[in-house]
Amino acid sequence: MKENFLATPDLIPARMLNEYVYCPRLFYLEYVQREWAENVDVLEGRFVHRRVDRPGGPAPVPAEITAESKIHARSVEVGCPELGAVAVIDLLESDDGQVVPVDYKRGAAPDLPEGAWEPERIQVCLQGLLLRANGYRSGYGIIYYAADKTRVRVDFTPVLIARTKQLLAAARALAVSGTIPPPLVNSNKCPRCSLVGICLPDEINFLRGDDKVDDRASEATAATVLPSAAEAAEVALPVPTGREVRRLVPARDDNKAVYVQGQGYALGLNGTVLEIRDKGQAVDAVRLVEISQVNLFGNVQISAQALRALVNREVPVLHLSYGGWLQAVTTAPPHKNIELRQRQFQAAGDPGFCLRLAKAFVSGKIRNSRLLLRRNGRQLDPDVLSQLAALRGAVERCEELSSLLGIEGNAAREYFRHFPAMFKPGNEPPFDFTGRNRRPPKDPVNALLSFAYSLLVKEMMVAVIGVGFDPHLGFYHQPRYGRPALALDLMEEFRPLVADSVVITVINNGEIGPSDFIQRGEAVALTPRGRKTFIEAFERRLDQLVTHPVFNYQVSYRRIFEIQARLLARTLMGEIPRYIPFVTR
């Protein structure tokens, strides 16, 4: 039985009806799941609207309007519960006793017989219907194209009115359906869509096997029924064929992760610049628009003004202990996509579904561990590769979560038993490694591994929070007070490829040496200089471009974290058959 996540939708904004006509999936993402993202087109559109978005000018009531009335009112809100719609009209003008809605668009007028695209004509027609419902006379609207300063008249004909009401009803039905429409297929609309990185149209179509048909999205997609998350997990997924998937998002995030570990340092705001200060003096600064996250180690202060500015830009602030353990995350209010979190909690209550996801996480981890050993191991015992392959096969046959934990533990012991084979010959203490230990780590290699895993888990926290998950409810790692179980789930497949790889690199390249560690009793920890060096190496790894094994395009590891989190979300929503872990070739 399908559940209704929005049984009584709000008044549908005219702008959202425009989105529905353009792409039903975009409407669902923005209106139902409350997703939002900006790109150049969105920012340019906001610039075009900067004046008409400021309310101004009188908007008289219908009884006061005469043939001589001159109206020039900006940002006029009008709604109608009977129609079930609302609009903020950019500009309201008058014409011989009528009122004329004027809608601003950033682009140029298209070369069409109608003079404007259908989504834009539908939007301005709905504005006219709302004006009529409130007692105004309105027979036509204007679409103003800022790029070529063209005014296109749109007459509210019976045909256009009927079409507008039909589409409004279809949008309302989609909003209450609880089913997201499939993506457009090979559409030219996708590359410039601001939500393309959230929608992942080509990736979803590829995994659904729908990437070889023509663009078929229309209002009829509202009737499409997708399987539930549990049902979808049972569907066999074809082996990827190597067909091209367009990379519609940037390969890297050009914004910077800011790390501050100087004890006693403080962060403050200076205009649009975040300053790092020591005893009141600025020692470094970075523009707010260039920041992707802020990491504060130990006793680092941050002003209320700086915190608000970062939160308003949806930049997470991560508070870590002096040694690097994640203790708190400051973000904007929780993501508005309550539908995803409802599916997450439902799926977490299904033991069979949890086991299938857990097997994917563990299988990916073992496969990547085996690959790292095979590529970097020197004089490696060939039996270890066979044993890891056998353990991965045991994962696929596993029928209980408790058994899976045992298989993963055996694979980890075998992997770390041969971990020193990946170090360059001649490595002497302190980099002799006999096995994994922690809480606290008792040797330099384990100190590096623990620090690497703490950095990796905070990256996964950023990814899952950004997508809209509850980071504390996982499918493999069981809930425990304060434990980011879902972040730990997703990081499993990346432990060898990112964390372990960085540890091996900094040791083999001599970037970190004996002087970068301190010993306190049995515990070994990195010095501030050692942490800084390791963070730099970790960030280089996250910025490295790698070919996605399924989609065959190149993106950075940090971008892949987000892609995998979104693919997990699409699995829970029943859009794709199953979650595929990230494994390198």
VEXPA-111593 format. One record per residue (C-alpha): y, x, z; residue in one letter. Coordinates in steps of 0.02 Angstrom, whole numbers, padded with zeros to 5 digits, always signed. Layout:
N
YXZA;...
This chain:
585
+00000+00000+00000M;+00169+00070-00050K;+00295+00086+00090E;+00477+00040+00065N;+00589+00180+00127F;+00749+00084+00086L;+00707-00101+00107A;+00889-00156+00108T;+00990-00032+00003P;+01175-00014+00027D;+01298-00069-00104L;+01259+00039-00255I;+01410+00143-00308P;+01461+00128-00489A;+01445+00316-00504R;+01263+00302-00450M;+01232+00170-00585L;+01300+00297-00709N;+01171+00422-00643E;+01031+00293-00658Y;+01070+00259-00840V;+01082+00445-00874Y;+00921+00488-00781C;+00828+00374-00659P;+00757+00524-00567R;+00932+00595-00538L;+00984+00426-00466F;+00834+00425-00349Y;+00866+00603-00291L;+01049+00571-00256E;+01050+00391-00195Y;+00882+00372-00106V;+00841+00550-00051Q;+01025+00599-00031R;+01005+00765-00119E;+01161+00854-00176W;+01205+01018-00258A;+01354+01090-00349E;+01367+01185-00512N;+01510+01233-00626V;+01517+01061-00707D;+01529+00975-00537V;+01669+01091-00481L;+01763+01066-00645E;+01743+00879-00628G;+01813+00887-00453R;+01961+00985-00518F;+01994+00853-00653V;+01988+00717-00519H;+02096+00811-00394R;+02248+00698-00421R;+02163+00529-00446V;+02055+00562-00293D;+02211+00553-00184R;+02250+00370-00147P;+02422+00319-00206G;+02522+00179-00285G;+02520-00006-00241P;+02371-00115-00287A;+02434-00294-00267P;+02320-00441-00231V;+02273-00550-00382P;+02398-00689-00341A;+02543-00566-00348E;+02504-00502-00523I;+02606-00568-00668T;+02624-00522-00851A;+02769-00409-00803E;+02678-00319-00662S;+02669-00130-00676K;+02522-00058-00582I;+02478+00125-00567H;+02363+00144-00416A;+02247+00291-00385R;+02079+00294-00297S;+02059+00107-00271V;+01901+00051-00182E;+01826-00118-00227V;+01658-00193-00181G;+01558-00354-00192C;+01406-00395-00084P;+01351-00529-00208E;+01344-00402-00348L;+01274-00273-00228G;+01392-00138-00290A;+01547-00041-00244V;+01665+00074-00340A;+01810+00190-00312V;+01915+00168-00468I;+02004+00329-00519D;+02157+00239-00586L;+02205+00055-00594L;+02331+00003-00726E;+02400-00164-00783S;+02411-00247-00954D;+02492-00418-00976D;+02430-00486-00811G;+02261-00400-00819Q;+02204-00249-00721V;+02124-00105-00815V;+02006+00018-00730P;+02027+00196-00793V;+01884+00318-00764D;+01915+00506-00781Y;+01786+00621-00863K;+01796+00810-00875R;+01726+00830-01051G;+01782+00781-01226A;+01756+00611-01306A;+01589+00605-01399P;+01579+00567-01585D;+01495+00398-01566L;+01531+00226-01641P;+01554+00158-01465E;+01673+00301-01422G;+01583+00343-01259A;+01409+00374-01191W;+01315+00224-01122E;+01312+00283-00939P;+01503+00297-00943E;+01526+00127-01026R;+01409+00047-00898I;+01504+00128-00755Q;+01675+00066-00810V;+01603-00107-00850C;+01535-00121-00672L;+01708-00076-00609Q;+01777-00220-00713G;+01646-00340-00645L;+01691-00290-00468L;+01874-00322-00504L;+01831-00493-00574R;+01724-00533-00422A;+01877-00499-00315N;+01988-00620-00413G;+02069-00503-00539Y;+02077-00529-00727R;+01997-00381-00816S;+01942-00384-00997G;+01924-00200-01036Y;+01923-00027-00960G;+01975+00147-01012I;+01877+00309-01008I;+01994+00459-01007Y;+01919+00622-01070Y;+02017+00764-00995A;+01957+00901-01113A;+02038+00824-01267D;+02154+00701-01176K;+02075+00553-01264T;+02079+00374-01199R;+01931+00269-01256V;+01941+00080-01236R;+01783-00009-01176V;+01786-00199-01200D;+01686-00298-01074F;+01586-00396-01201T;+01448-00519-01151P;+01319-00396-01217V;+01387-00252-01114L;+01403-00361-00959I;+01223-00422-00975A;+01164-00242-00999R;+01262-00185-00847T;+01187-00321-00735K;+01013-00284-00801Q;+01029-00099-00762L;+01104-00134-00591L;+00954-00242-00547A;+00835-00108-00611A;+00922+00026-00508A;+00908-00082-00353R;+00723-00111-00385A;+00696+00076-00403L;+00790+00110-00242A;+00671+00001-00141V;+00512+00053-00232S;+00477+00210-00131G;+00422+00296-00292T;+00523+00433-00374I;+00523+00423-00566P;+00445+00567-00664P;+00562+00700-00733P;+00633+00694-00907L;+00522+00790-01027V;+00594+00937-01125N;+00763+00855-01110S;+00928+00937-01156N;+01005+00845-01009K;+00915+00955-00882C;+00992+01128-00904P;+01167+01073-00851R;+01112+00954-00713C;+01171+01012-00542S;+01008+00954-00463L;+00892+01044-00583V;+00839+01169-00449G;+00792+01024-00335I;+00712+00916-00470C;+00611+01057-00554L;+00581+00948-00708P;+00487+01071-00817D;+00383+01137-00673E;+00332+00963-00614I;+00291+00906-00791N;+00188+01063-00819F;+00086+01035-00661L;+00064+00851-00705R;+00013+00894-00883G;+00161+00795-00951D;+00252+00938-01037D;+00197+00903-01216K;+00266+00728-01245V;+00438+00668-01297D;+00576+00622-01176D;+00525+00450-01113R;+00633+00419-00960A;+00719+00251-00955S;+00745+00107-00837E;+00561+00065-00862A;+00514+00217-00757T;+00555+00114-00603A;+00388+00027-00626A;+00289+00190-00631T;+00168+00204-00484V;+00117+00378-00424L;-00033+00413-00312P;-00008+00441-00127S;-00007+00620-00061A;-00185+00603+00003A;-00246+00530-00162E;-00156+00663-00263A;-00241+00804-00169A;-00410+00744-00234E;-00357+00759-00416V;-00420+00914-00506A;-00278+01019-00575L;-00304+01100-00745P;-00294+01288-00752V;-00119+01339-00810P;-00121+01367-00997T;+00021+01491-01014G;+00134+01368-01105R;+00317+01409-01085E;+00411+01330-00941V;+00600+01343-00955R;+00685+01435-00813R;+00827+01314-00781L;+00890+01394-00620V;+00967+01567-00594P;+00840+01704-00566A;+00931+01762-00410R;+01046+01693-00278D;+01200+01800-00297D;+01262+01756-00122N;+01231+01880+00018K;+01129+01872+00177A;+01242+01940+00314V;+01161+02035+00460Y;+01259+02081+00616V;+01171+02181+00752Q;+01312+02277+00836G;+01306+02225+01018Q;+01473+02154+01072G;+01527+02119+00894Y;+01611+01953+00856A;+01628+01849+00698L;+01791+01760+00663G;+01875+01668+00522L;+02026+01735+00429N;+02072+01606+00298G;+01921+01597+00183T;+01851+01764+00241V;+01722+01793+00378L;+01771+01947+00478E;+01655+02053+00583I;+01756+02123+00728R;+01729+02256+00859D;+01847+02243+01007K;+01961+02132+00905G;+01972+02248+00755Q;+01894+02197+00590A;+01757+02321+00539V;+01691+02221+00391D;+01726+02060+00299A;+01645+01947+00169V;+01710+01793+00080R;+01634+01628+00134L;+01590+01582-00044V;+01481+01739-00056E;+01372+01704+00098I;+01198+01627+00090S;+01151+01649+00274Q;+01213+01737+00431V;+01094+01829+00549N;+01154+01874+00724L;+01051+01996+00829F;+01067+01993+01018G;+01238+01979+01097N;+01345+01943+00944V;+01479+01811+00964Q;+01543+01688+00833I;+01700+01583+00845S;+01697+01393+00835A;+01808+01400+00680Q;+01690+01519+00590A;+01539+01416+00640L;+01615+01256+00575R;+01667+01338+00412A;+01490+01404+00383L;+01408+01238+00429V;+01526+01143+00313N;+01465+01254+00172R;+01284+01225+00226E;+01263+01410+00267V;+01131+01428+00404P;+01169+01538+00553V;+01012+01617+00626L;+01014+01682+00803H;+00886+01819+00836L;+00842+01919+00989S;+00893+02100+00997Y;+00719+02145+00934G;+00726+02021+00790G;+00633+01866+00852W;+00706+01703+00791L;+00777+01603+00937Q;+00889+01469+00861A;+00958+01405+00697V;+01129+01325+00677T;+01143+01212+00526T;+01231+01056+00469A;+01154+00891+00530P;+00973+00869+00475P;+00941+00845+00289H;+00966+00664+00234K;+00800+00655+00144N;+00712+00552+00277I;+00584+00497+00146E;+00513+00673+00137L;+00500+00690+00326R;+00411+00521+00336Q;+00285+00583+00208R;+00269+00747+00303Q;+00226+00658+00466F;+00105+00541+00377Q;+00016+00687+00292A;+00008+00788+00453A;-00091+00645+00530G;-00225+00656+00395D;-00352+00791+00444P;-00427+00799+00269G;-00259+00824+00187F;-00210+00957+00315C;-00371+01050+00281L;-00341+01051+00093R;-00166+01120+00116L;-00224+01247+00246A;-00359+01309+00127K;-00226+01337-00006A;-00116+01438+00115F;-00261+01545+00177V;-00337+01569+00005S;-00169+01632-00060G;-00152+01752+00086K;-00326+01827+00063I;-00305+01843-00124R;-00137+01932-00106N;-00206+02045+00032S;-00349+02095-00081R;-00229+02127-00225L;-00116+02237-00119L;-00265+02342-00063L;-00333+02356-00240R;-00165+02412-00310R;-00112+02532-00172N;-00269+02587-00082G;-00320+02770-00098R;-00503+02813-00086Q;-00533+02633-00043L;-00706+02576+00007D;-00754+02458-00136P;-00851+02350-00015D;-00689+02286+00063V;-00635+02205-00101L;-00803+02119-00116S;-00794+02061+00064Q;-00620+01989+00043L;-00674+01901-00116A;-00822+01828-00024A;-00712+01770+00119L;-00596+01686-00006R;-00747+01596-00077G;-00793+01542+00099A;-00619+01466+00116V;-00651+01353-00033E;-00813+01292+00045R;-00741+01270+00219C;-00749+01094+00290E;-00665+01114+00460E;-00499+01185+00515L;-00581+01281+00659S;-00697+01368+00535S;-00548+01411+00425L;-00464+01497+00571L;-00618+01604+00594G;-00625+01650+00409I;-00442+01699+00409E;-00467+01805+00565G;-00612+01898+00486N;-00512+01928+00326A;-00364+01993+00427A;-00473+02114+00525R;-00552+02180+00366E;-00383+02197+00282Y;-00299+02290+00425F;-00452+02401+00449R;-00415+02472+00276H;-00225+02458+00289F;-00200+02649+00313P;-00277+02677+00141A;-00112+02619+00067M;-00011+02757+00151F;+00021+02920+00061K;-00098+03061+00105P;-00037+03175+00242G;+00049+03041+00346N;+00044+03103+00525E;+00091+03020+00688P;+00181+02909+00718P;+00111+02823+00563F;-00073+02836+00603D;-00137+02659+00609F;-00299+02600+00690T;-00276+02412+00691G;-00159+02267+00719R;-00084+02241+00891N;+00069+02145+00950R;+00161+02065+01097R;+00215+02200+01113P;+00173+02314+00967P;+00106+02479+01034K;+00138+02596+00886D;+00269+02617+00750P;+00169+02535+00609V;+00139+02380+00713N;+00322+02379+00764A;+00368+02377+00579L;+00242+02240+00541L;+00304+02130+00684S;+00486+02152+00631F;+00440+02114+00450A;+00352+01954+00499Y;+00499+01898+00606S;+00616+01922+00457L;+00496+01830+00343L;+00477+01679+00458V;+00665+01657+00470K;+00674+01659+00280E;+00543+01521+00275M;+00641+01424+00405M;+00792+01430+00291V;+00687+01371+00144A;+00600+01224+00228V;+00757+01163+00316I;+00852+01171+00152G;+00721+01066+00064V;+00723+00934+00202G;+00565+00968+00301F;+00543+00968+00489D;+00502+01154+00511P;+00404+01124+00671H;+00270+01011+00597L;+00141+01109+00499G;-00026+01075+00418F;-00121+01235+00459Y;-00029+01300+00611H;-00038+01163+00740Q;+00118+01097+00828P;+00169+01191+00984R;+00333+01184+01079Y;+00463+01289+00990G;+00341+01350+00856R;+00403+01337+00674P;+00229+01286+00615A;+00276+01237+00436L;+00374+01399+00410A;+00221+01494+00470L;+00111+01395+00350D;+00216+01438+00198L;+00238+01621+00245M;+00050+01655+00246E;+00037+01688+00059E;+00191+01802+00066F;+00140+01912+00213R;+00054+02044+00102P;+00172+02031-00046L;+00335+02042+00050V;+00317+02095+00232A;+00170+02216+00218D;+00235+02285+00053S;+00403+02330+00131V;+00316+02417+00277V;+00211+02522+00157I;+00364+02563+00051T;+00478+02624+00192V;+00339+02734+00262I;+00281+02807+00097N;+00460+02838+00036N;+00512+02919+00199G;+00652+02793+00227E;+00598+02773+00408I;+00539+02916+00516G;+00490+02956+00696P;+00671+02958+00754S;+00690+02774+00707D;+00580+02715+00851F;+00596+02704+01038I;+00455+02685+01165Q;+00471+02585+01325R;+00310+02590+01422G;+00174+02535+01301E;+00297+02446+01185A;+00369+02526+01029V;+00525+02458+00944A;+00645+02506+00806L;+00813+02584+00844T;+00970+02498+00777P;+00973+02625+00635R;+00790+02592+00599G;+00818+02404+00595R;+00964+02424+00476K;+00861+02533+00359T;+00716+02411+00363F;+00829+02259+00333I;+00902+02345+00180E;+00727+02375+00112A;+00676+02197+00153F;+00827+02127+00061E;+00788+02236-00090R;+00615+02161-00094R;+00681+01983-00085L;+00801+02021-00227D;+00664+02094-00337Q;+00621+01993-00492L;+00439+01944-00509V;+00348+01840-00639T;+00290+01674-00571H;+00103+01668-00605P;+00102+01482-00650V;+00269+01456-00738F;+00279+01629-00817N;+00465+01656-00790Y;+00550+01788-00684Q;+00639+01746-00522V;+00673+01837-00358S;+00559+01821-00208Y;+00695+01729-00111R;+00707+01602-00252R;+00516+01587-00254I;+00519+01540-00069F;+00625+01389-00112E;+00520+01344-00265I;+00360+01347-00162Q;+00439+01240-00026A;+00494+01114-00158R;+00322+01112-00237L;+00249+01074-00066L;+00372+00930-00052A;+00321+00864-00223R;+00139+00873-00169T;+00176+00767-00015L;+00272+00643-00123M;+00120+00625-00235G;+00207+00695-00390E;+00089+00840-00422I;-00099+00846-00393P;-00104+00987-00267R;-00008+01132-00194Y;-00038+01298-00282I;-00003+01453-00175P;+00097+01596-00249F;-00017+01739-00298V;+00026+01886-00407T;-00081+01936-00554R;
